[in-house]
Amino acid sequence: MSREDLQITTKHNTSRSAFDQLTKYVRVRSEEGARFVEFDFAIGDPSLFVELVMPNAAFESFCQTNHVVHMSEEQMQEIDAEMEKWRYGEDTLMARNHDW
C-alpha cells in the first residue's frame, strides 16, 4: 500500500468513526405486533428524521447494527410540538381553519 493510499484510508476511517459516534435515534410509529415496523430514524438530531418501514426482523437487525437509541417521551413531545407549530402556526392558512 502506498503512502497516499494509507493517508486516504486513514482519512476515511477517521471520518467514518466520527459518523459512527453520532447518536442514531428511532421512534416507532406502528402498532405493536404489526406486520411491518413503521418508524422515524434520525442521526445526531432527533428532530431531523426520515420515515422508514421494515419487516420486524429487519428492524431488529437495523437497530442492533446502528446501536440506536429510542427517543425519549420528552424528545417525542418536543418534535410533535414543533411540527404542530409549523403545520398550524399563528400566521398560516391552516391555523385559520381551526376557527371554523
Biopython code that builds the backbone (N, CA, C, O; Angstrom):
import numpy as np
from Bio.PDB.StructureBuilder import StructureBuilder

atoms = [
    (1, "MET", "N", (0.853, -1.171, 0.000)),
    (1, "MET", "CA", (0.000, 0.000, 0.000)),
    (1, "MET", "C", (0.900, 1.236, 0.000)),
    (1, "MET", "O", (1.825, 1.351, 0.804)),
    (2, "SER", "N", (0.611, 2.146, -0.910)),
    (2, "SER", "CA", (1.424, 3.354, -0.993)),
    (2, "SER", "C", (1.092, 4.289, 0.167)),
    (2, "SER", "O", (0.081, 4.126, 0.850)),
    (3, "ARG", "N", (1.951, 5.250, 0.368)),
    (3, "ARG", "CA", (1.737, 6.244, 1.436)),
    (3, "ARG", "C", (0.453, 7.025, 1.183)),
    (3, "ARG", "O", (-0.295, 7.313, 2.117)),
    (4, "GLU", "N", (0.195, 7.371, -0.089)),
    (4, "GLU", "CA", (-1.019, 8.112, -0.443)),
    (4, "GLU", "C", (-2.270, 7.288, -0.154)),
    (4, "GLU", "O", (-3.255, 7.807, 0.369)),
    (5, "ASP", "N", (-2.226, 5.998, -0.498)),
    (5, "ASP", "CA", (-3.354, 5.112, -0.205)),
    (5, "ASP", "C", (-3.596, 5.016, 1.299)),
    (5, "ASP", "O", (-4.741, 5.001, 1.753)),
    (6, "LEU", "N", (-2.516, 4.950, 2.063)),
    (6, "LEU", "CA", (-2.632, 4.876, 3.510)),
    (6, "LEU", "C", (-3.265, 6.149, 4.076)),
    (6, "LEU", "O", (-4.088, 6.072, 4.988)),
    (7, "GLN", "N", (-2.894, 7.317, 3.550)),
    (7, "GLN", "CA", (-3.478, 8.577, 4.008)),
    (7, "GLN", "C", (-4.971, 8.637, 3.688)),
    (7, "GLN", "O", (-5.769, 9.080, 4.515)),
    (8, "ILE", "N", (-5.342, 8.197, 2.504)),
    (8, "ILE", "CA", (-6.758, 8.195, 2.117)),
    (8, "ILE", "C", (-7.537, 7.246, 3.015)),
    (8, "ILE", "O", (-8.614, 7.587, 3.502)),
    (9, "THR", "N", (-6.987, 6.043, 3.236)),
    (9, "THR", "CA", (-7.657, 5.064, 4.098)),
    (9, "THR", "C", (-7.795, 5.592, 5.512)),
    (9, "THR", "O", (-8.853, 5.447, 6.124)),
    (10, "THR", "N", (-6.748, 6.201, 6.042)),
    (10, "THR", "CA", (-6.782, 6.761, 7.395)),
    (10, "THR", "C", (-7.806, 7.874, 7.490)),
    (10, "THR", "O", (-8.564, 7.938, 8.459)),
    (11, "LYS", "N", (-7.841, 8.754, 6.496)),
    (11, "LYS", "CA", (-8.812, 9.845, 6.487)),
    (11, "LYS", "C", (-10.232, 9.283, 6.437)),
    (11, "LYS", "O", (-11.115, 9.773, 7.141)),
    (12, "HIS", "N", (-10.458, 8.265, 5.614)),
    (12, "HIS", "CA", (-11.776, 7.637, 5.500)),
    (12, "HIS", "C", (-12.183, 7.022, 6.839)),
    (12, "HIS", "O", (-13.318, 7.205, 7.278)),
    (13, "ASN", "N", (-11.278, 6.299, 7.492)),
    (13, "ASN", "CA", (-11.587, 5.660, 8.762)),
    (13, "ASN", "C", (-11.851, 6.684, 9.865)),
    (13, "ASN", "O", (-12.700, 6.451, 10.726)),
    (14, "THR", "N", (-11.146, 7.801, 9.854)),
    (14, "THR", "CA", (-11.360, 8.839, 10.846)),
    (14, "THR", "C", (-12.733, 9.472, 10.682)),
    (14, "THR", "O", (-13.454, 9.652, 11.663)),
    (15, "SER", "N", (-13.105, 9.813, 9.442)),
    (15, "SER", "CA", (-14.410, 10.420, 9.233)),
    (15, "SER", "C", (-15.523, 9.422, 9.497)),
    (15, "SER", "O", (-16.594, 9.800, 9.972)),
    (16, "ARG", "N", (-15.286, 8.169, 9.199)),
    (16, "ARG", "CA", (-16.299, 7.146, 9.463)),
    (16, "ARG", "C", (-16.504, 6.986, 10.955)),
    (16, "ARG", "O", (-17.644, 6.871, 11.405)),
    (17, "SER", "N", (-15.443, 6.975, 11.729)),
    (17, "SER", "CA", (-15.598, 6.812, 13.168)),
    (17, "SER", "C", (-16.287, 8.033, 13.771)),
    (17, "SER", "O", (-17.025, 7.897, 14.746)),
    (18, "ALA", "N", (-16.062, 9.217, 13.215)),
    (18, "ALA", "CA", (-16.774, 10.403, 13.690)),
    (18, "ALA", "C", (-18.266, 10.253, 13.414)),
    (18, "ALA", "O", (-19.093, 10.619, 14.249)),
    (19, "PHE", "N", (-18.610, 9.722, 12.256)),
    (19, "PHE", "CA", (-20.013, 9.475, 11.929)),
    (19, "PHE", "C", (-20.596, 8.424, 12.869)),
    (19, "PHE", "O", (-21.703, 8.580, 13.384)),
    (20, "ASP", "N", (-19.845, 7.368, 13.081)),
    (20, "ASP", "CA", (-20.323, 6.289, 13.945)),
    (20, "ASP", "C", (-20.548, 6.759, 15.381)),
    (20, "ASP", "O", (-21.323, 6.147, 16.115)),
    (21, "GLN", "N", (-19.886, 7.826, 15.783)),
    (21, "GLN", "CA", (-20.042, 8.342, 17.138)),
    (21, "GLN", "C", (-21.331, 9.139, 17.314)),
    (21, "GLN", "O", (-21.747, 9.393, 18.444)),
    (22, "LEU", "N", (-21.971, 9.537, 16.210)),
    (22, "LEU", "CA", (-23.234, 10.258, 16.313)),
    (22, "LEU", "C", (-24.327, 9.322, 16.821)),
    (22, "LEU", "O", (-24.365, 8.145, 16.461)),
    (23, "THR", "N", (-25.205, 9.850, 17.650)),
    (23, "THR", "CA", (-26.314, 9.055, 18.167)),
    (23, "THR", "C", (-27.349, 8.840, 17.075)),
    (23, "THR", "O", (-27.726, 9.776, 16.370)),
    (24, "LYS", "N", (-27.803, 7.607, 16.941)),
    (24, "LYS", "CA", (-28.871, 7.269, 15.992)),
    (24, "LYS", "C", (-30.146, 7.026, 16.797)),
    (24, "LYS", "O", (-30.159, 6.227, 17.734)),
    (25, "TYR", "N", (-31.214, 7.724, 16.421)),
    (25, "TYR", "CA", (-32.473, 7.657, 17.151)),
    (25, "TYR", "C", (-33.540, 6.951, 16.327)),
    (25, "TYR", "O", (-33.563, 7.063, 15.102)),
    (26, "VAL", "N", (-34.424, 6.223, 17.005)),
    (26, "VAL", "CA", (-35.612, 5.681, 16.365)),
    (26, "VAL", "C", (-36.838, 6.038, 17.203)),
    (26, "VAL", "O", (-36.779, 6.171, 18.426)),
    (27, "ARG", "N", (-37.937, 6.185, 16.494)),
    (27, "ARG", "CA", (-39.241, 6.384, 17.121)),
    (27, "ARG", "C", (-40.226, 5.491, 16.373)),
    (27, "ARG", "O", (-40.537, 5.746, 15.210)),
    (28, "VAL", "N", (-40.707, 4.466, 17.025)),
    (28, "VAL", "CA", (-41.621, 3.521, 16.393)),
    (28, "VAL", "C", (-43.000, 4.155, 16.317)),
    (28, "VAL", "O", (-43.520, 4.661, 17.312)),
    (29, "ARG", "N", (-43.587, 4.122, 15.126)),
    (29, "ARG", "CA", (-44.914, 4.712, 14.883)),
    (29, "ARG", "C", (-46.003, 3.653, 14.741)),
    (29, "ARG", "O", (-47.178, 3.946, 14.957)),
    (30, "SER", "N", (-45.630, 2.433, 14.382)),
    (30, "SER", "CA", (-46.631, 1.391, 14.131)),
    (30, "SER", "C", (-47.102, 0.765, 15.436)),
    (30, "SER", "O", (-46.460, 0.885, 16.480)),
    (31, "GLU", "N", (-48.237, 0.097, 15.342)),
    (31, "GLU", "CA", (-48.797, -0.612, 16.489)),
    (31, "GLU", "C", (-47.944, -1.840, 16.803)),
    (31, "GLU", "O", (-47.359, -2.442, 15.902)),
    (32, "GLU", "N", (-47.878, -2.201, 18.058)),
    (32, "GLU", "CA", (-47.141, -3.392, 18.450)),
    (32, "GLU", "C", (-47.776, -4.621, 17.796)),
    (32, "GLU", "O", (-48.999, -4.758, 17.771)),
    (33, "GLY", "N", (-46.948, -5.497, 17.277)),
    (33, "GLY", "CA", (-47.439, -6.704, 16.632)),
    (33, "GLY", "C", (-47.804, -6.529, 15.165)),
    (33, "GLY", "O", (-48.261, -7.476, 14.525)),
    (34, "ALA", "N", (-47.607, -5.323, 14.620)),
    (34, "ALA", "CA", (-47.907, -5.091, 13.207)),
    (34, "ALA", "C", (-46.947, -5.897, 12.334)),
    (34, "ALA", "O", (-45.846, -6.240, 12.763)),
    (35, "ARG", "N", (-47.371, -6.193, 11.117)),
    (35, "ARG", "CA", (-46.548, -6.971, 10.191)),
    (35, "ARG", "C", (-45.250, -6.239, 9.846)),
    (35, "ARG", "O", (-44.197, -6.862, 9.714)),
    (36, "PHE", "N", (-45.333, -4.917, 9.701)),
    (36, "PHE", "CA", (-44.169, -4.096, 9.410)),
    (36, "PHE", "C", (-43.997, -3.056, 10.514)),
    (36, "PHE", "O", (-44.970, -2.617, 11.126)),
    (37, "VAL", "N", (-42.753, -2.673, 10.757)),
    (37, "VAL", "CA", (-42.458, -1.626, 11.731)),
    (37, "VAL", "C", (-42.305, -0.315, 10.974)),
    (37, "VAL", "O", (-41.427, -0.177, 10.122)),
    (38, "GLU", "N", (-43.154, 0.632, 11.287)),
    (38, "GLU", "CA", (-43.050, 1.985, 10.741)),
    (38, "GLU", "C", (-42.344, 2.816, 11.800)),
    (38, "GLU", "O", (-42.748, 2.833, 12.962)),
    (39, "PHE", "N", (-41.277, 3.510, 11.385)),
    (39, "PHE", "CA", (-40.521, 4.257, 12.383)),
    (39, "PHE", "C", (-39.809, 5.452, 11.771)),
    (39, "PHE", "O", (-39.593, 5.530, 10.562)),
    (40, "ASP", "N", (-39.453, 6.380, 12.651)),
    (40, "ASP", "CA", (-38.645, 7.534, 12.281)),
    (40, "ASP", "C", (-37.206, 7.195, 12.645)),
    (40, "ASP", "O", (-36.953, 6.588, 13.686)),
    (41, "PHE", "N", (-36.263, 7.585, 11.791)),
    (41, "PHE", "CA", (-34.842, 7.348, 12.043)),
    (41, "PHE", "C", (-34.098, 8.660, 11.894)),
    (41, "PHE", "O", (-34.209, 9.343, 10.876)),
    (42, "ALA", "N", (-33.337, 9.001, 12.924)),
    (42, "ALA", "CA", (-32.580, 10.265, 12.925)),
    (42, "ALA", "C", (-31.132, 9.991, 13.309)),
    (42, "ALA", "O", (-30.835, 9.065, 14.065)),
    (43, "ILE", "N", (-30.241, 10.814, 12.773)),
    (43, "ILE", "CA", (-28.825, 10.713, 13.107)),
    (43, "ILE", "C", (-28.378, 12.056, 13.666)),
    (43, "ILE", "O", (-28.409, 13.072, 12.972)),
    (44, "GLY", "N", (-27.963, 12.049, 14.930)),
    (44, "GLY", "CA", (-27.425, 13.255, 15.553)),
    (44, "GLY", "C", (-28.471, 14.181, 16.139)),
    (44, "GLY", "O", (-28.300, 14.660, 17.260)),
    (45, "ASP", "N", (-29.536, 14.445, 15.425)),
    (45, "ASP", "CA", (-30.584, 15.362, 15.864)),
    (45, "ASP", "C", (-31.931, 14.668, 15.706)),
    (45, "ASP", "O", (-32.355, 14.413, 14.578)),
    (46, "PRO", "N", (-32.614, 14.357, 16.801)),
    (46, "PRO", "CA", (-33.861, 13.601, 16.690)),
    (46, "PRO", "C", (-34.960, 14.311, 15.909)),
    (46, "PRO", "O", (-35.911, 13.668, 15.464)),
    (47, "SER", "N", (-34.847, 15.623, 15.735)),
    (47, "SER", "CA", (-35.895, 16.354, 15.021)),
    (47, "SER", "C", (-35.725, 16.299, 13.499)),
    (47, "SER", "O", (-36.632, 16.696, 12.768)),
    (48, "LEU", "N", (-34.592, 15.820, 13.020)),
    (48, "LEU", "CA", (-34.350, 15.676, 11.581)),
    (48, "LEU", "C", (-34.344, 14.187, 11.256)),
    (48, "LEU", "O", (-33.327, 13.514, 11.422)),
    (49, "PHE", "N", (-35.466, 13.684, 10.799)),
    (49, "PHE", "CA", (-35.601, 12.243, 10.633)),
    (49, "PHE", "C", (-36.203, 11.892, 9.286)),
    (49, "PHE", "O", (-36.785, 12.729, 8.596)),
    (50, "VAL", "N", (-36.043, 10.630, 8.940)),
    (50, "VAL", "CA", (-36.701, 10.052, 7.770)),
    (50, "VAL", "C", (-37.669, 8.991, 8.280)),
    (50, "VAL", "O", (-37.454, 8.393, 9.335)),
    (51, "GLU", "N", (-38.727, 8.766, 7.526)),
    (51, "GLU", "CA", (-39.697, 7.739, 7.876)),
    (51, "GLU", "C", (-39.350, 6.474, 7.108)),
    (51, "GLU", "O", (-39.173, 6.504, 5.890)),
    (52, "LEU", "N", (-39.255, 5.363, 7.828)),
    (52, "LEU", "CA", (-38.886, 4.090, 7.224)),
    (52, "LEU", "C", (-39.887, 3.016, 7.608)),
    (52, "LEU", "O", (-40.592, 3.135, 8.610)),
    (53, "VAL", "N", (-39.942, 1.960, 6.796)),
    (53, "VAL", "CA", (-40.793, 0.799, 7.057)),
    (53, "VAL", "C", (-39.960, -0.445, 6.786)),
    (53, "VAL", "O", (-39.303, -0.548, 5.750)),
    (54, "MET", "N", (-39.992, -1.394, 7.728)),
    (54, "MET", "CA", (-39.236, -2.642, 7.584)),
    (54, "MET", "C", (-40.004, -3.782, 8.229)),
    (54, "MET", "O", (-40.805, -3.559, 9.137)),
    (55, "PRO", "N", (-39.763, -5.012, 7.762)),
    (55, "PRO", "CA", (-40.284, -6.166, 8.495)),
    (55, "PRO", "C", (-39.639, -6.208, 9.892)),
    (55, "PRO", "O", (-38.554, -5.661, 10.090)),
    (56, "ASN", "N", (-40.294, -6.844, 10.836)),
    (56, "ASN", "CA", (-39.810, -6.860, 12.221)),
    (56, "ASN", "C", (-38.368, -7.330, 12.356)),
    (56, "ASN", "O", (-37.571, -6.689, 13.042)),
    (57, "ALA", "N", (-38.023, -8.439, 11.711)),
    (57, "ALA", "CA", (-36.662, -8.980, 11.830)),
    (57, "ALA", "C", (-35.631, -8.000, 11.282)),
    (57, "ALA", "O", (-34.562, -7.834, 11.869)),
    (58, "ALA", "N", (-35.940, -7.356, 10.173)),
    (58, "ALA", "CA", (-35.018, -6.373, 9.586)),
    (58, "ALA", "C", (-34.863, -5.169, 10.509)),
    (58, "ALA", "O", (-33.767, -4.624, 10.647)),
    (59, "PHE", "N", (-35.966, -4.753, 11.143)),
    (59, "PHE", "CA", (-35.912, -3.622, 12.071)),
    (59, "PHE", "C", (-35.004, -3.953, 13.260)),
    (59, "PHE", "O", (-34.177, -3.133, 13.661)),
    (60, "GLU", "N", (-35.161, -5.143, 13.814)),
    (60, "GLU", "CA", (-34.315, -5.543, 14.949)),
    (60, "GLU", "C", (-32.839, -5.541, 14.557)),
    (60, "GLU", "O", (-31.995, -5.065, 15.316)),
    (61, "SER", "N", (-32.530, -6.069, 13.378)),
    (61, "SER", "CA", (-31.156, -6.084, 12.888)),
    (61, "SER", "C", (-30.642, -4.664, 12.652)),
    (61, "SER", "O", (-29.505, -4.341, 12.997)),
    (62, "PHE", "N", (-31.488, -3.824, 12.063)),
    (62, "PHE", "CA", (-31.149, -2.423, 11.809)),
    (62, "PHE", "C", (-30.791, -1.711, 13.117)),
    (62, "PHE", "O", (-29.805, -0.976, 13.183)),
    (63, "CYS", "N", (-31.596, -1.936, 14.145)),
    (63, "CYS", "CA", (-31.357, -1.289, 15.443)),
    (63, "CYS", "C", (-30.044, -1.759, 16.059)),
    (63, "CYS", "O", (-29.293, -0.950, 16.605)),
    (64, "GLN", "N", (-29.763, -3.047, 15.977)),
    (64, "GLN", "CA", (-28.515, -3.574, 16.526)),
    (64, "GLN", "C", (-27.307, -3.059, 15.764)),
    (64, "GLN", "O", (-26.309, -2.660, 16.363)),
    (65, "THR", "N", (-27.400, -3.068, 14.453)),
    (65, "THR", "CA", (-26.284, -2.622, 13.613)),
    (65, "THR", "C", (-25.956, -1.159, 13.866)),
    (65, "THR", "O", (-24.787, -0.778, 13.908)),
    (66, "ASN", "N", (-26.989, -0.342, 14.035)),
    (66, "ASN", "CA", (-26.793, 1.106, 14.193)),
    (66, "ASN", "C", (-26.721, 1.566, 15.645)),
    (66, "ASN", "O", (-26.576, 2.758, 15.913)),
    (67, "HIS", "N", (-26.821, 0.624, 16.585)),
    (67, "HIS", "CA", (-26.761, 0.964, 18.014)),
    (67, "HIS", "C", (-27.711, 2.113, 18.333)),
    (67, "HIS", "O", (-27.309, 3.121, 18.913)),
    (68, "VAL", "N", (-28.963, 1.953, 17.952)),
    (68, "VAL", "CA", (-29.933, 3.037, 18.073)),
    (68, "VAL", "C", (-30.342, 3.286, 19.511)),
    (68, "VAL", "O", (-30.205, 2.429, 20.384)),
    (69, "VAL", "N", (-30.846, 4.486, 19.725)),
    (69, "VAL", "CA", (-31.432, 4.893, 20.995)),
    (69, "VAL", "C", (-32.880, 5.239, 20.687)),
    (69, "VAL", "O", (-33.159, 5.982, 19.747)),
    (70, "HIS", "N", (-33.795, 4.705, 21.472)),
    (70, "HIS", "CA", (-35.198, 5.060, 21.284)),
    (70, "HIS", "C", (-35.418, 6.461, 21.840)),
    (70, "HIS", "O", (-34.962, 6.785, 22.936)),
    (71, "MET", "N", (-36.118, 7.285, 21.075)),
    (71, "MET", "CA", (-36.380, 8.656, 21.512)),
    (71, "MET", "C", (-37.126, 8.641, 22.828)),
    (71, "MET", "O", (-37.997, 7.802, 23.061)),
    (72, "SER", "N", (-36.768, 9.586, 23.685)),
    (72, "SER", "CA", (-37.453, 9.702, 24.969)),
    (72, "SER", "C", (-38.824, 10.343, 24.755)),
    (72, "SER", "O", (-39.087, 10.942, 23.712)),
    (73, "GLU", "N", (-39.671, 10.211, 25.733)),
    (73, "GLU", "CA", (-41.003, 10.825, 25.679)),
    (73, "GLU", "C", (-40.869, 12.341, 25.515)),
    (73, "GLU", "O", (-41.623, 12.963, 24.767)),
    (74, "GLU", "N", (-39.916, 12.915, 26.211)),
    (74, "GLU", "CA", (-39.682, 14.368, 26.115)),
    (74, "GLU", "C", (-39.257, 14.768, 24.698)),
    (74, "GLU", "O", (-39.750, 15.763, 24.167)),
    (75, "GLN", "N", (-38.365, 14.019, 24.094)),
    (75, "GLN", "CA", (-37.941, 14.310, 22.723)),
    (75, "GLN", "C", (-39.111, 14.206, 21.763)),
    (75, "GLN", "O", (-39.272, 15.054, 20.885)),
    (76, "MET", "N", (-39.930, 13.172, 21.920)),
    (76, "MET", "CA", (-41.080, 12.996, 21.029)),
    (76, "MET", "C", (-42.070, 14.147, 21.186)),
    (76, "MET", "O", (-42.618, 14.628, 20.194)),
    (77, "GLN", "N", (-42.302, 14.589, 22.409)),
    (77, "GLN", "CA", (-43.223, 15.704, 22.641)),
    (77, "GLN", "C", (-42.695, 17.001, 22.028)),
    (77, "GLN", "O", (-43.461, 17.766, 21.443)),
    (78, "GLU", "N", (-41.393, 17.251, 22.157)),
    (78, "GLU", "CA", (-40.786, 18.448, 21.569)),
    (78, "GLU", "C", (-40.910, 18.428, 20.047)),
    (78, "GLU", "O", (-41.242, 19.443, 19.433)),
    (79, "ILE", "N", (-40.645, 17.287, 19.450)),
    (79, "ILE", "CA", (-40.741, 17.158, 17.990)),
    (79, "ILE", "C", (-42.179, 17.371, 17.536)),
    (79, "ILE", "O", (-42.430, 18.091, 16.570)),
    (80, "ASP", "N", (-43.125, 16.741, 18.237)),
    (80, "ASP", "CA", (-44.538, 16.891, 17.878)),
    (80, "ASP", "C", (-44.993, 18.345, 18.013)),
    (80, "ASP", "O", (-45.729, 18.850, 17.165)),
    (81, "ALA", "N", (-44.556, 19.010, 19.076)),
    (81, "ALA", "CA", (-44.934, 20.408, 19.276)),
    (81, "ALA", "C", (-44.369, 21.294, 18.167)),
    (81, "ALA", "O", (-45.051, 22.195, 17.678)),
    (82, "GLU", "N", (-43.143, 21.038, 17.779)),
    (82, "GLU", "CA", (-42.517, 21.812, 16.709)),
    (82, "GLU", "C", (-43.230, 21.562, 15.380)),
    (82, "GLU", "O", (-43.436, 22.492, 14.600)),
    (83, "MET", "N", (-43.600, 20.327, 15.125)),
    (83, "MET", "CA", (-44.318, 20.007, 13.889)),
    (83, "MET", "C", (-45.691, 20.682, 13.882)),
    (83, "MET", "O", (-46.137, 21.170, 12.844)),
    (84, "GLU", "N", (-46.350, 20.709, 15.019)),
    (84, "GLU", "CA", (-47.650, 21.388, 15.123)),
    (84, "GLU", "C", (-47.500, 22.876, 14.837)),
    (84, "GLU", "O", (-48.327, 23.480, 14.154)),
    (85, "LYS", "N", (-46.443, 23.446, 15.365)),
    (85, "LYS", "CA", (-46.200, 24.872, 15.158)),
    (85, "LYS", "C", (-46.044, 25.180, 13.669)),
    (85, "LYS", "O", (-46.593, 26.162, 13.168)),
    (86, "TRP", "N", (-45.297, 24.338, 12.974)),
    (86, "TRP", "CA", (-45.101, 24.545, 11.538)),
    (86, "TRP", "C", (-46.375, 24.275, 10.762)),
    (86, "TRP", "O", (-46.679, 24.966, 9.790)),
    (87, "ARG", "N", (-47.118, 23.269, 11.196)),
    (87, "ARG", "CA", (-48.323, 22.883, 10.482)),
    (87, "ARG", "C", (-49.474, 23.852, 10.731)),
    (87, "ARG", "O", (-50.215, 24.189, 9.807)),
    (88, "TYR", "N", (-49.626, 24.299, 11.976)),
    (88, "TYR", "CA", (-50.785, 25.121, 12.345)),
    (88, "TYR", "C", (-50.372, 26.422, 13.019)),
    (88, "TYR", "O", (-51.087, 26.912, 13.894)),
    (89, "GLY", "N", (-49.252, 26.982, 12.638)),
    (89, "GLY", "CA", (-48.758, 28.208, 13.265)),
    (89, "GLY", "C", (-49.755, 29.351, 13.204)),
    (89, "GLY", "O", (-50.744, 29.290, 12.473)),
    (90, "GLU", "N", (-49.496, 30.362, 13.955)),
    (90, "GLU", "CA", (-50.379, 31.519, 14.090)),
    (90, "GLU", "C", (-50.677, 32.208, 12.761)),
    (90, "GLU", "O", (-51.819, 32.596, 12.511)),
    (91, "ASP", "N", (-49.691, 32.362, 11.926)),
    (91, "ASP", "CA", (-49.863, 33.147, 10.704)),
    (91, "ASP", "C", (-49.936, 32.288, 9.456)),
    (91, "ASP", "O", (-49.362, 32.642, 8.426)),
    (92, "THR", "N", (-50.633, 31.166, 9.536)),
    (92, "THR", "CA", (-50.757, 30.308, 8.357)),
    (92, "THR", "C", (-52.221, 30.155, 7.987)),
    (92, "THR", "O", (-53.106, 30.404, 8.806)),
    (93, "LEU", "N", (-52.471, 29.752, 6.771)),
    (93, "LEU", "CA", (-53.838, 29.493, 6.335)),
    (93, "LEU", "C", (-54.459, 28.347, 7.133)),
    (93, "LEU", "O", (-55.647, 28.387, 7.456)),
    (94, "MET", "N", (-53.676, 27.345, 7.448)),
    (94, "MET", "CA", (-54.188, 26.200, 8.194)),
    (94, "MET", "C", (-54.618, 26.592, 9.604)),
    (94, "MET", "O", (-55.568, 26.019, 10.137)),
    (95, "ALA", "N", (-53.935, 27.563, 10.217)),
    (95, "ALA", "CA", (-54.293, 27.981, 11.579)),
    (95, "ALA", "C", (-55.709, 28.547, 11.587)),
    (95, "ALA", "O", (-56.442, 28.358, 12.557)),
    (96, "ARG", "N", (-56.093, 29.218, 10.551)),
    (96, "ARG", "CA", (-57.420, 29.820, 10.487)),
    (96, "ARG", "C", (-58.516, 28.774, 10.264)),
    (96, "ARG", "O", (-59.680, 29.040, 10.564)),
    (97, "ASN", "N", (-58.177, 27.617, 9.756)),
    (97, "ASN", "CA", (-59.156, 26.550, 9.538)),
    (97, "ASN", "C", (-59.698, 25.988, 10.848)),
    (97, "ASN", "O", (-60.795, 25.431, 10.877)),
    (98, "HIS", "N", (-58.944, 26.129, 11.920)),
    (98, "HIS", "CA", (-59.401, 25.606, 13.217)),
    (98, "HIS", "C", (-60.465, 26.484, 13.850)),
    (98, "HIS", "O", (-61.151, 26.050, 14.776)),
    (99, "ASP", "N", (-60.615, 27.701, 13.372)),
    (99, "ASP", "CA", (-61.589, 28.628, 13.947)),
    (99, "ASP", "C", (-62.997, 28.369, 13.434)),
    (99, "ASP", "O", (-63.947, 28.943, 13.965)),
    (100, "TRP", "N", (-63.161, 27.542, 12.441)),
    (100, "TRP", "CA", (-64.473, 27.356, 11.800)),
    (100, "TRP", "C", (-65.299, 26.361, 12.508)),
    (100, "TRP", "O", (-66.427, 26.090, 12.097)),
]
sb = StructureBuilder()
sb.init_structure("model")
sb.init_model(0)
sb.init_chain("A")
sb.init_seg("    ")
for serial, (resi, resn, name, xyz) in enumerate(atoms, 1):
    if name == "N":
        sb.init_residue(resn, " ", resi, " ")
    sb.init_atom(name, np.array(xyz, "f"), 0.0, 1.0, " ", f" {name:<3s}", serial, name[0])
structure = sb.get_structure()
